[in-house]
Amino acid sequence: MADLLLSALVPIVVKKSGDLLAQRISEMWGMVDLSKRLEDKLLEVQDVLTDAEERGNTKPSVRSWLTKLKSAAIDADDILDKYRRQDAVRRGHKIGNTHHS
């Protein structure tokens, strides 16, 4: 996953978080709007990241920030995978590992 662009990783995290949040929140509180707002914000962030990745080629400070943000996005992706696996086990389903290492 080291060569994966951050702007390519964000949609993966958006999809996973949106799917999980929509399902769980709607089950618990019926608050699908919260999930939609999160998805919308993450998609806005993706546009900024695309621009930042272009600037990161010439600006070391932007490149450093992107490296830290990419690490956080990978951690979020891993947490969502773990949560999805745990949720599937609780529900009695078996799913594959989708880790991107």
VENMO-V649819 format. One record per helix or strand. SS is the DSSP state (alpha for helix, beta for strand). FROM is the first residue (numbers start at 1). TO is the last residue. Records with the same first field share a line. If there is no record, write none. Layout:
SS=FROM-TO + FROM-TO
This chain:
alpha=6-28 + 32-56 + 60-91
